[in-house]
Amino acid sequence: MTNDIVAFGRAIQMQQAQSGVQVTSTGRTTTRTNDFFLELTQTIGVQSREAQLVDFLYKLGAGSSLIRVRGLTLHTDPAGQNLVGNVTLVASYQKNPPKKPASAVQTASTKAAAASAKRP
């Protein structure tokens, strides 16, 4: 789970730097789990020009990324030059299914099959 949180934060930071979006605040990363998925959520404050913000959001969700936008609030800055707002980002990671121990019957039959295959 810790690796997923680190990867989530790193993906946001890398794309923010590449797109030229200024992250003005970062909220706490929250987690929710069920039997199959781990969901990470984080709200960030942003400030940028329109093109840079669109590029940032598009590229976060493109390709094999598991990140999507859950919420978005925007307004212009006092000078009307930049967009300022909050973006709630969500990533879902599939949990590894628990491994089932091999039953004694399966193990015995597998060993017997392997032994018979070795006989000349």
Accessible surface in RSA format (square Angstrom, percent):
REM  Atomic radii and reference values for relative SASA: ProtOr
REM  Chains: A
REM  Algorithm: Lee & Richards
REM  Probe-radius: 1.40
REM  Slices: 20
REM RES _ NUM      All-atoms   Total-Side   Main-Chain    Non-polar    All polar
REM                ABS   REL    ABS   REL    ABS   REL    ABS   REL    ABS   REL
RES MET A   1   134.16  69.5  91.24  60.4  42.92 102.2  85.70  72.9  48.46  64.2
RES THR A   2    98.02  69.7  96.27  97.6   1.75   4.2  60.76  81.6  37.26  56.3
RES ASN A   3   124.54  85.9 118.57 114.6   5.97  14.4  29.35  70.6  95.20  92.0
RES ASP A   4    41.25  28.9  41.10  40.9   0.15   0.4   0.69   1.6  40.56  40.4
RES ILE A   5    58.63  33.4  56.23  41.9   2.40   5.8  56.23  40.5   2.40   6.5
RES VAL A   6    70.11  46.1  62.68  56.7   7.43  17.9  68.67  59.7   1.45   3.9
RES ALA A   7    47.15  43.3  40.77  62.9   6.37  14.5  43.22  60.9   3.93  10.4
RES PHE A   8     0.75   0.4   0.75   0.5   0.00   0.0   0.75   0.5   0.00   0.0
RES GLY A   9    23.41  28.9   0.00   N/A  23.41  28.9  23.15  63.5   0.27   0.6
RES ARG A  10   134.98  56.7 132.67  67.6   2.31   5.5  39.42  53.9  95.56  57.9
RES ALA A  11    38.61  35.5  29.89  46.1   8.72  19.8  36.16  50.9   2.45   6.5
RES ILE A  12     7.54   4.3   7.54   5.6   0.00   0.0   7.54   5.4   0.00   0.0
RES GLN A  13   121.01  67.7 118.32  86.5   2.70   6.4  32.71  69.6  88.31  67.0
RES MET A  14   105.97  54.9 100.47  66.5   5.50  13.1  89.22  75.9  16.75  22.2
RES GLN A  15    20.39  11.4  19.55  14.3   0.84   2.0   4.04   8.6  16.36  12.4
RES GLN A  16    44.96  25.1  44.88  32.8   0.08   0.2   0.04   0.1  44.91  34.1
RES ALA A  17    74.22  68.2  47.32  73.0  26.90  61.2  53.13  74.8  21.10  55.9
RES GLN A  18   129.87  72.6  91.26  66.7  38.61  91.9  42.10  89.6  87.77  66.6
RES SER A  19     8.89   7.5   0.00   0.0   8.89  20.5   2.82   6.0   6.07   8.5
RES GLY A  20    53.11  65.5   0.00   N/A  53.11  65.5  33.27  91.3  19.84  44.4
RES VAL A  21     2.28   1.5   0.00   0.0   2.28   5.5   0.44   0.4   1.84   5.0
RES GLN A  22   105.68  59.1 101.35  74.1   4.32  10.3  34.70  73.9  70.97  53.8
RES VAL A  23    43.84  28.8  19.48  17.6  24.36  58.7  19.48  16.9  24.36  66.1
RES THR A  24    72.08  51.3  36.61  37.1  35.46  84.5  32.80  44.1  39.28  59.4
RES SER A  25    64.50  54.5  54.80  73.1   9.70  22.3  48.03 102.3  16.47  23.1
RES THR A  26    87.26  62.1  54.08  54.8  33.19  79.1  37.88  50.9  49.38  74.6
RES GLY A  27    32.93  40.6   0.00   N/A  32.93  40.6  27.20  74.7   5.73  12.8
RES ARG A  28   195.36  82.0 170.09  86.7  25.26  60.2  82.50 112.7 112.86  68.4
RES THR A  29    36.70  26.1  18.83  19.1  17.87  42.6   7.97  10.7  28.73  43.4
RES THR A  30    55.38  39.4  52.36  53.1   3.02   7.2  43.08  57.9  12.30  18.6
RES THR A  31    56.12  39.9  31.70  32.1  24.42  58.2   6.74   9.0  49.38  74.6
RES ARG A  32   163.65  68.7 156.41  79.7   7.24  17.2  68.31  93.4  95.34  57.8
RES THR A  33    80.79  57.5  47.49  48.1  33.30  79.4  19.85  26.7  60.94  92.1
RES ASN A  34    88.18  60.8  74.20  71.7  13.98  33.7  42.71 102.8  45.47  43.9
RES ASP A  35   121.07  84.8  99.31  98.8  21.76  51.5  20.41  48.0 100.66 100.4
RES PHE A  36   139.03  69.6 137.23  85.0   1.81   4.7 139.03  84.3   0.00   0.0
RES PHE A  37    95.05  47.6  93.82  58.1   1.23   3.2  93.82  56.9   1.23   3.5
RES LEU A  38     7.74   4.3   7.74   5.5   0.00   0.0   7.74   5.4   0.00   0.0
RES GLU A  39    22.48  12.9  21.76  16.5   0.72   1.7   8.10  15.7  14.38  11.7
RES LEU A  40     0.00   0.0   0.00   0.0   0.00   0.0   0.00   0.0   0.00   0.0
RES THR A  41    25.91  18.4  25.32  25.7   0.59   1.4  19.71  26.5   6.20   9.4
RES GLN A  42    17.71   9.9  16.61  12.1   1.10   2.6   1.10   2.3  16.61  12.6
RES THR A  43    55.16  39.2  51.35  52.1   3.82   9.1  34.71  46.6  20.45  30.9
RES ILE A  44     1.90   1.1   1.54   1.1   0.37   0.9   1.90   1.4   0.00   0.0
RES GLY A  45     3.25   4.0   0.00   N/A   3.25   4.0   2.71   7.4   0.54   1.2
RES VAL A  46     0.56   0.4   0.47   0.4   0.08   0.2   0.47   0.4   0.08   0.2
RES GLN A  47    51.55  28.8  49.34  36.1   2.21   5.3   2.36   5.0  49.19  37.3
RES SER A  48     8.87   7.5   0.57   0.8   8.31  19.1   8.47  18.0   0.40   0.6
RES ARG A  49   125.23  52.6 123.45  62.9   1.78   4.2  40.88  55.9  84.35  51.1
RES GLU A  50   122.28  70.2 117.08  88.6   5.20  12.4  32.88  63.6  89.40  73.0
RES ALA A  51    73.18  67.3  59.91  92.5  13.27  30.2  66.82  94.1   6.36  16.8
RES GLN A  52    66.00  36.9  64.60  47.2   1.40   3.3  14.74  31.4  51.25  38.9
RES LEU A  53     4.64   2.6   4.64   3.3   0.00   0.0   4.64   3.3   0.00   0.0
RES VAL A  54    90.60  59.6  88.72  80.3   1.88   4.5  90.06  78.2   0.54   1.5
RES ASP A  55    43.73  30.6  38.91  38.7   4.82  11.4  20.33  47.9  23.40  23.3
RES PHE A  56     0.00   0.0   0.00   0.0   0.00   0.0   0.00   0.0   0.00   0.0
RES LEU A  57    34.90  19.4  26.49  19.0   8.41  21.1  26.74  18.8   8.17  22.0
RES TYR A  58   156.38  73.0 145.11  82.6  11.27  29.3 108.69  81.7  47.70  58.8
RES LYS A  59   102.43  50.0  90.29  55.4  12.14  28.9  45.98  41.4  56.45  60.1
RES LEU A  60     6.75   3.8   4.83   3.5   1.92   4.8   6.74   4.7   0.02   0.0
RES GLY A  61    42.30  52.2   0.00   N/A  42.30  52.2  17.94  49.2  24.36  54.6
RES ALA A  62    39.02  35.9  23.83  36.8  15.19  34.6  33.08  46.6   5.94  15.7
RES GLY A  63    79.03  97.5   0.00   N/A  79.03  97.5  44.34 121.7  34.69  77.7
RES SER A  64   112.06  94.7  82.51 110.1  29.55  68.1  56.61 120.5  55.45  77.7
RES SER A  65    43.75  37.0  16.87  22.5  26.88  61.9  26.17  55.7  17.59  24.6
RES LEU A  66    91.05  50.7  77.11  55.2  13.95  35.1  84.04  59.0   7.02  18.9
RES ILE A  67     8.45   4.8   4.55   3.4   3.90   9.4   4.65   3.4   3.80  10.3
RES ARG A  68   112.67  47.3 107.25  54.7   5.41  12.9  65.04  88.9  47.63  28.9
RES VAL A  69    59.36  39.1  32.77  29.7  26.59  64.1  32.77  28.5  26.59  72.1
RES ARG A  70   125.66  52.8  91.39  46.6  34.27  81.6  52.46  71.7  73.20  44.4
RES GLY A  71    27.64  34.1   0.00   N/A  27.64  34.1  27.64  75.9   0.00   0.0
RES LEU A  72    83.35  46.4  49.51  35.4  33.84  85.1  49.51  34.8  33.84  91.1
RES THR A  73    87.38  62.2  82.86  84.0   4.52  10.8  80.87 108.6   6.51   9.8
RES LEU A  74    69.33  38.6  34.28  24.5  35.05  88.1  34.28  24.1  35.05  94.3
RES HIS A  75   114.52  62.6 104.79  72.8   9.73  24.9  82.09  84.6  32.43  37.7
RES THR A  76    81.54  58.0  68.56  69.5  12.98  30.9  42.00  56.4  39.54  59.8
RES ASP A  77    20.52  14.4  16.46  16.4   4.07   9.6   7.18  16.9  13.35  13.3
RES PRO A  78   150.28 109.5 105.70  96.4  44.58 162.0 119.31  98.5  30.97 192.5
RES ALA A  79    75.12  69.1  44.37  68.5  30.74  69.9  56.28  79.3  18.84  49.9
RES GLY A  80    47.44  58.5   0.00   N/A  47.44  58.5  19.94  54.7  27.50  61.6
RES GLN A  81   103.78  58.0  90.50  66.1  13.28  31.6  29.38  62.5  74.40  56.4
RES ASN A  82    36.74  25.3  34.18  33.0   2.56   6.2   2.48   6.0  34.26  33.1
RES LEU A  83    37.88  21.1  37.53  26.9   0.34   0.9  37.53  26.4   0.34   0.9
RES VAL A  84    38.32  25.2  38.32  34.7   0.00   0.0  38.32  33.3   0.00   0.0
RES GLY A  85     8.13  10.0   0.00   N/A   8.13  10.0   5.90  16.2   2.23   5.0
RES ASN A  86    73.93  51.0  72.39  70.0   1.54   3.7   9.36  22.5  64.57  62.4
RES VAL A  87     0.00   0.0   0.00   0.0   0.00   0.0   0.00   0.0   0.00   0.0
RES THR A  88    30.31  21.6  30.08  30.5   0.24   0.6  12.15  16.3  18.16  27.5
RES LEU A  89     0.28   0.2   0.28   0.2   0.00   0.0   0.28   0.2   0.00   0.0
RES VAL A  90     0.00   0.0   0.00   0.0   0.00   0.0   0.00   0.0   0.00   0.0
RES ALA A  91     0.00   0.0   0.00   0.0   0.00   0.0   0.00   0.0   0.00   0.0
RES SER A  92    30.13  25.5  26.11  34.8   4.02   9.3  19.06  40.6  11.07  15.5
RES TYR A  93    33.04  15.4  32.61  18.6   0.42   1.1  26.22  19.7   6.82   8.4
RES GLN A  94   138.09  77.2 111.69  81.6  26.40  62.9  23.17  49.3 114.93  87.2
RES LYS A  95    80.86  39.4  69.90  42.9  10.96  26.1  48.27  43.4  32.59  34.7
RES ASN A  96   139.01  95.9 117.05 113.1  21.97  52.9  26.60  64.0 112.41 108.7
RES PRO A  97   103.01  75.1  90.15  82.2  12.86  46.8  95.91  79.2   7.10  44.1
RES PRO A  98   122.92  89.6 102.49  93.4  20.43  74.3 113.70  93.9   9.22  57.3
RES LYS A  99   198.34  96.8 168.06 103.1  30.27  72.1 116.50 104.9  81.84  87.2
RES LYS A 100   187.69  91.6 160.78  98.6  26.91  64.1 105.33  94.8  82.36  87.7
RES PRO A 101   127.11  92.6 100.79  91.9  26.32  95.7 112.55  92.9  14.57  90.5
RES ALA A 102    76.91  70.7  45.45  70.1  31.46  71.6  50.25  70.8  26.66  70.6
RES SER A 103    55.08  46.5  45.22  60.4   9.86  22.7  49.67 105.8   5.41   7.6
RES ALA A 104    84.65  77.8  67.49 104.2  17.15  39.0  74.79 105.3   9.86  26.1
RES VAL A 105   120.22  79.1 115.55 104.6   4.67  11.2 119.51 103.8   0.70   1.9
RES GLN A 106   110.77  61.9 109.56  80.1   1.21   2.9  35.67  75.9  75.10  57.0
RES THR A 107    52.76  37.5  48.25  48.9   4.51  10.8  44.76  60.1   8.00  12.1
RES ALA A 108    61.72  56.7  52.17  80.5   9.55  21.7  57.20  80.6   4.52  12.0
RES SER A 109    65.75  55.6  54.08  72.2  11.67  26.9  45.94  97.8  19.80  27.7
RES THR A 110    91.43  65.0  85.51  86.7   5.92  14.1  69.03  92.7  22.40  33.9
RES LYS A 111   140.67  68.6 133.33  81.8   7.34  17.5  85.25  76.7  55.42  59.0
RES ALA A 112    63.03  58.0  50.16  77.4  12.87  29.3  58.50  82.4   4.54  12.0
RES ALA A 113    61.45  56.5  50.69  78.2  10.76  24.5  57.13  80.4   4.33  11.5
RES ALA A 114    52.06  47.9  42.66  65.8   9.40  21.4  50.78  71.5   1.27   3.4
RES ALA A 115    47.61  43.8  39.37  60.8   8.24  18.7  44.73  63.0   2.88   7.6
RES SER A 116    62.00  52.4  47.85  63.9  14.15  32.6  31.71  67.5  30.29  42.4
RES ALA A 117    85.05  78.2  48.30  74.5  36.76  83.6  59.31  83.5  25.74  68.2
RES LYS A 118   176.17  85.9 145.08  89.0  31.09  74.0  95.23  85.7  80.93  86.2
RES ARG A 119   172.54  72.4 153.29  78.1  19.25  45.8  54.58  74.6 117.96  71.5
RES PRO A 120   177.63 129.5 105.75  96.4  71.88 261.3 142.31 117.5  35.32 219.5
END  Absolute sums over single chains surface
CHAIN  1 A     8516.3       6851.4       1664.8       4964.9       3551.3
END  Absolute sums over all chains
TOTAL          8516.3       6851.4       1664.8       4964.9       3551.3
